[in-house]
Amino acid sequence: MAGSEAGAEALNRKTLEAAASWYVELRCDADEATRAAHQRWLLSDPRHVQAWERLARLQGKLAQVAPGIARPTLSSARAKRREVLKVLSVLLMAGAAGGMVLRDGGAARLMADLRTGVGERRSLRLDDGSQLQLNTGTAVDVRYSGQWRSLELLRGEILVQTAADALSRPFIVHTGQGSIRALGTRFTVRCDSDTTRVCVLEHAVEVRPAQAAITVRVDAGQQLAFHADRPGAVMPAATMADAWSRQMLIVDNWRLAEVVGELQRYRPGYLGCDDAVGELRLSGAFHLADIDIVLENLTTTLPVRIRRFSRYWTRVEAA
């Protein structure tokens, strides 16, 4: 995915306009022939895939600026053209903003010591014997010295099992929101936008928000979400919070929109959920090795269908 981000900045207007046209065409409830033609267009050039992935990342903005394409049909070619231009404007603005993101932080993630792509996991042993697992879409820098054992989680999610250290160096995980100091422990850390979430599986950790003069202890069986300027409340830990390390997702009475949002992390492209079914409740265990199978299984237990515009664009809708 990181490579696609960098390459997408070089996309020309013609490619982006073609992607916008396909987006409008497919959203007008196109037939199978149109979908097949779109698939051929995708496979004909890697830049087409990059443009379509940019569309997927901007789904929320597109729904705001071009709501008309949610209708089954558009009344005229001129109306379609207006919608295409709206979509294209969002793509072009995102390209300009994307360069800023890359300069401000994306480059650091691309150059991180340890990285995983979408749907990829990685396990390794650190120099001190500690065990580290990286979940999907994760970037980590490792900074060991004579005084500290330090990880910087740039994005994504990790599972840490600390080892005893002969030099008695503290083990600390840094994120954009603060730091987590291990107290001989096993724990997960996840970065989502402006929030860091910590879940302690064994022993305890100390959390320090970056801009708050406070330390919060989180013990085994507890979790905490915090921002740079404040900690949240200590809560009971989620059920099997480390299940992802075994390629599993465990949910207990989750909203369907939450489940789909979590599955999106493990699947390239866009995976969305219609508001009409987003409040449906779901419990169960799902294997993350094949998200498409998970989606199909949803149709056997809930009144939903899976609508696919292409391999990069899937939506859960009312049956």
Secondary structure, 3 states (H helix, E strand, C coil): CHHHHHHHCCCCHHHHHHHHHHHHHHHCCCCHHHHHHHHHHHHCCHHHHHHHHHHHHCHHHHHHHCHHHHCCCCCCHHHHHHHHHHHHHHHHHHHHHHHHHHHHHHHHHHCCCEECCCCCCEEEECCCCCEEEECCCCEEEEEECCCCEEEEEEEEEEEEECCCCCCCCCEEEEECCEEEEEEEEEEEEEEECCEEEEEEEEEEEEEEECCCCCCEEEECCEEEEEECCEECCCEECCCCCCHHHHCEEEEEEEEHHHHHHHHHCCCCCEEEECCCCCCCEEEEEEECCCHHHHHHHHHHHCCEEEEEEECCEEEEEEC
